[in-house]
Amino acid sequence: MPPPPAAPVKSRRGLVIGLVIGAIVAVLLCAGCVTASVVYYVANGSSDSDADSDTAGGAPTPSTASDYTSCGAVSHPAEPTSKAVGMPPFGSAPKSGTATMRITTNLGPITITMDRAATPCTVVSFEHLAAKHFLDGSQCHRLVTEGLSILQCGDPTGTGMGRPDYSFTDENLAGARYTRGVVAMANSGAGTNGSQFFIVFKDGQLDPLYTPFGTVTAGLEIVDAVGAGGHDNSITAGGGKPNIAITFESVTID
């Protein structure tokens, strides 16, 4: 059973990604964590695998504003790893059609088509973050190439602990599959989505716990190249910082 990764420690659970490899061997590392043969931990605005309670800065405050209750939004107190951007207009999120996320990276452009019908809360959150330039200048901080093939991005701190000052509900989990090109939210448990997400560049098996909200429609070869470059093994539970740095120079949505 692998230990949690070497990462800045705070008394909050980190991102849990359960990976099933071969025969299933149940491993339960903490209350509320995924049960699977291998469990990887990476922080998503919170860290530490052994505590369920919120800590420094106080507990999250449920929003009472009518325009965000439909997405299960929760306001989080200011923390060194969070970036205040205010609440997205969750209540007025469009629930049909698609939106296009255009990411200009130092390695070239990546385009993600997002599904408003299946994930209206996730899409309006990214629209809000893009309008606030939340992701501009951020670096994809985690690459996994062993068993599971993902590139994790969306943390403006580059530490795996960064997030906006809110979280929101899961969406589109029924029958979720994490095949090549799928883009899904990273989280630290049910209903804890923030800004971190991962791009799958080889088909893999994951429990349906991570909101799949889009598909890479252009630029997946860039992710392939980053994957081929490997990582520094700095995360003891699996993966590490990509050896080929990939930085978001700008993110726009139309």
Sequence and secondary structure as in RCSB ss.txt:
>XXXX:A:sequence
MPPPPAAPVKSRRGLVIGLVIGAIVAVLLCAGCVTASVVYYVANGSSDSDADSDTAGGAPTPSTASDYTSCGAVS
HPAEPTSKAVGMPPFGSAPKSGTATMRITTNLGPITITMDRAATPCTVVSFEHLAAKHFLDGSQCHRLVTEGLSI
LQCGDPTGTGMGRPDYSFTDENLAGARYTRGVVAMANSGAGTNGSQFFIVFKDGQLDPLYTPFGTVTAGLEIVDA
VGAGGHDNSITAGGGKPNIAITFESVTID
>XXXX:A:secstr
     S    SS  EEEEE  SS   B  STT   BSEEEEE SS   SS  S  TT   EE   TTTGGGT EE
    TTEE      GGG   SSEEEEEEEETTEEEEEEEETTT HHHHHHHHHHHHTT STT B  EEE SSS E
EEE  TTSSS  EESEEB   S TT  B TTEEEE  SSTT B S EEEE S B B S S EEEEEEE HHHHHH
HHHT B   STTS BSBSS  BEEEEEE 
